[in-house]
Amino acid sequence: MAKPTIERRAHARFQKSLEVEGTPPNGDATAMMIASDLSLGGLYCTSTTPFPEMTRLSVRLNLPGDGERNGPLEIDAVVVREQKLASATGNSRYELALFFMGMTDPQRERLARFLAQA
């Protein structure tokens, strides 16, 4: 089982790498992101698309091997931190910290099952 990172947070964070899509309410840009840190409360990811703090996103988590037939897990989130990463190649990347908002019980249970997998 993945070990949680020890921090002062409401939810244990797990180092799980997975693909994430993020779309703002206006639907202008769907960003492909890679999450490396995930919890029941949110996630940390890198993105080629910047989203300013307090931007609301519709987040689609592709949970490999979670046994669900419903496809990706879709959750509303808000950007709570955004930082541009230094790049020697000129390709911009951004660190984003997202906070999940208004998760339903079935969404929370599905995400908890995924995080509990080895």
N, C-alpha and C positions, 0 to 999 in steps of 0.2 A: 504494500500500500504506500502511496506517496506520503511523505512526511510534511506536516504543516510547518510553515515558516513561523518562528516564534516572534510575535510582535504584540503590541497592545491594540488589538482590533476586536470588533464585535464578533467576527467570524474568522475561523482558521483559514489561512491561505494555503493553497496547494500549488506546487510547481507542476503544471500540466500545460503542455504545448498543444494548441489547437487553432484551427482556422476560425476566424470571426469576420462577419460582414457588419458594417455599421452604416446606417442611412439616416440623415437628418429628416425632420418632418416635411421639409419642402421637397424631399426626394431628389435634390440636385445631384448628389454624388454618393454612390455606394462605395465605401472604402473597404478594401481587403486588408485585414489586419491579422497579426499573429499574437495570440495571447500566450503568456508564459507564466502567469500567476493568476489563479482563479479562486474565488470563494463564493459562498452563498450571498455575499453582499456586493460583489463586484469583481472587476478584473483589471489587470495591467496588461497593456499590449503595445506593440509598435505598429505604426501605420505610415503609408506614403502620403496620406491626406491629413492636413492639419484640421483639427476641430477646436475652436476656442473653448475655454472653460465655460461651463454652464450650458453648453450645447446639448440638446436632447437628441438621443439617437435611438433608433430601433435596431437592436442588436440581434444578430442571428448566429447562434453557436452551433457549430457542426461537431456533435459529440460522438466520436468514433466508438463503436462497440458498446453503446449504451442499451442496445436491444430494443429501442423504440422504433415503431414503424411510422411515426408521425413526422418524420423528417427532422430538420434542424429545430432547436429550441429557440423561440423568439421571445426576447425580454426587452422592456424599455429601460433605458439607462441615461445618465447624465455625465458629461465629462467634468471631473473634479480637478484634474491636473493635466496640463499639456506642456510638453517641453520639446524643442527642436534638438535633435541629436547632431553632433558634429559628424561630417562626412568628408572623407578624402576623395571620394569618387564624384561628388557633386550631386548625387541622388539624395534628395531630402528624405529624412525619416523623422518620425515624431513619436515620443513616448506619450501614451495616454493612460490615465487612470479613470476607470468608469465605475459609477455607483449604480447598482440595479434599483429600479423604482417599481413599486406596485406589482411585485411578483404574486401570482396566484399560488395556492397550495399545490396544485399539480405541477406547476413549473418548478417550485422550490423542491418538491420531492424528487422530481426527475434529475435536477442538478445535484442534489444530495447523493442520489444513487450513483451518478457518474463520478463524483468526487471520492466516493468510498471504494471505487474499483482500484485494484492493485495496478 
